[in-house]
Amino acid sequence: MTTDTGFYSIIDYSVDGHDTQRELVAAFAEIQERWVRFYPGYRSARFHLSTDGTRVYNIVHWASEDDYRHFVNTSDGEGRTAAIRAALDGLTGTAEARMSGPPTYRVVREIGPGPRRLDG
Amino acid sequence: MTTDTGFYSIIDYSVDGHDTQRELVAAFAEIQERWVRFYPGYRSARFHLSTDGTRVYNIVHWASEDDYRHFVNTSDGEGRTAAIRAALDGLTGTAEARMSGPPTYRVVREIGPGPRRLDG
């Protein structure tokens, strides 16, 4: 049933409005550029902003779990964590992480367009 | 700075383990097939399962906000809501919605692979 061999990290923040959404995207985009995007298997970081101004999701796509683990094991986690802390401290507004565990995900199923299912 | 003209709905649940993750995906995949996937502009629903068994994200991709609004305004929202409630009631385990507002999103920025940024 797996349709996707990729591996994802989903970073989820609650924020206090559209301005903070924009600030958070600018700060976290820079973190990707300085700390993440040059590791093998990195595909993209995509910033999803809720239309109501209250949430920001950054969905980071890796080619495989092995690529993600290699990044975690060989990168400067301490430097990256400090950069994230500085980015959050530098916001004009407030942002609160909503991750409840390791933010790592697999896509196990995809439903594409198709006719309405009417059985049963 | 927009890189994506699509429109997204992100459905986020906390669950009590891997079995509930699988049950929730099966139930919500069926809801896409019976209630959503045949509307114009529907692109995909992708089910993201956290590796620790505690979260499920369903990210539904529409070609445009207009397509999403057309779906909301012309579809049977009452029937769909009842089907979602029945799906949640039918789970062996527990699932709790974590959406804090209208679950609609735009992707405003994407950072692709590239060299490490070293300026500043």
Interface residues (C-beta under 8 A of the other chain):
Chain A: D4 Y8 I10 D12 S14 V25 A29 E30 Q32 E33 R34 R37 F38 Y42 R43 S44 A45 R46 F47 H48 L49 S50 T51 D52 T54 R55 Y57 I59 R98 S100 G101 P102 P103 T104 Y105 R106 V107 V108 R109 E110 I111 G112 P113 G114 P115 R116 R117 L118
Chain B: D4 Y8 I10 D12 S14 V25 A29 E30 Q32 E33 R34 R37 F38 Y42 R43 S44 A45 R46 F47 H48 L49 S50 T51 D52 T54 R55 Y57 I59 R98 S100 G101 P102 P103 T104 Y105 R106 V107 V108 R109 E110 I111 G112 P113 G114 P115 R116 R117 L118
